[in-house]
Amino acid sequence: MANEIRLDNRVAIVTGAGAGLGRSHALALAARGAKVVVNDLGGKVDGTGASTSAADAVVDEIKAAGGIAVANYDSVASPEGAHAIVRTAVDTFGTIDIVVNNAGIIRYKKFMEHTPEDFAATVAVHLNGSFYVSQAAFPIMKEKRFGRLVFTSSSGGLRGGADGVAYGAAKAGVMGLAFVMANTGAPYNVFSNVILPNAYTRMTEAMVLPRNIEKLSPEFISPLVVYLSSEQCQLNHEMFACGGGTVARTIIALAPGWRAESKAELSPEAIHEHLAEIMDMTNYANPQSPDEETRLVVGRRRK
Ligand code: NAI
């Protein structure tokens, strides 16, 4: 393949790579030549427990296929764990180029059944973990003027899934984190993008009909992760919904809205009256920074 996308000499961390999507991403990155840190705490889907066998099995698979990988068993959910993951990459392979923030847990419970501990534990893995690992890797990427970060969000966060308030809140937080990192990293060729996958894994097995299992293979997600990890990818601050073969950009759109000309004009009644204009998404914008949004919303200062 003349224009094959290769990741030779790139070092990648994939968090939560011992199973499901992370395993698939790690195999795909290694198949393109990346040296991969296969991080996994090896716990249960609800975040309890730990074991080394999940990460070890994926490292063995990568090596058996002729790839290069090392296992790491630290939790992403503490700054110390995150630094140890990055240290594994640097000590073993000399640097870090790619971080795929993928580790995740879920506790399926009704809104009122979520305990503070459920909430804290879930946010700790998805949101805090993505922050800790990305922050530990960022100085190395900034220094070398290359970095690719892939963040794993979810329609559960973007759209608000039922029975997963902690999960949804954490995944929406991951989007905000990714956007901040996208703007922080842009001057240094350190790009951050978000995936919103749909895949059959142990996390979703109870919800997937048997006839859809193959269609929802994690292997339908990993080519996008490889692309977003590559030098060829010049995208930054983007989000992609994916699954079953589809790769689709998704955005947080801003309508042109209705604009009152004076304080006196802007009343609750006027809002009710202008609702059609306020809700109309024709000619929407997709602001890439708070400044851009403020300019669009507030516009030029009136006399
Ligand atoms: P999974 O349960 O198969 O994989 C998650 C992996 O993360 C596990 O191997 C687990 O041991 C590891 N992990 C959990 N806590 C960790 C920690 N503190 N430190 C390091 N590793 C840890 O589930 P799946 O589906 O592969 O999930 C991967 C990511 O994709 C998660 O962030 C999930 O929320 C996200 N996602 C999955 C969707 C799906 O359809 N399967 C949909 C949307 C998002």
Residues whose N, C-alpha, C, O or C-beta is under 5 A from the ligand:
A	BS01	NAI	G16 G18 A19 G20 L21 G22 N39 D40 L41 G42 G43 V45 D74 S75 V76 A77 N102 A103 G104 I105 V125 T152 S153 S154 P197 N198 A199 Y200 T201 R202 M203 T204
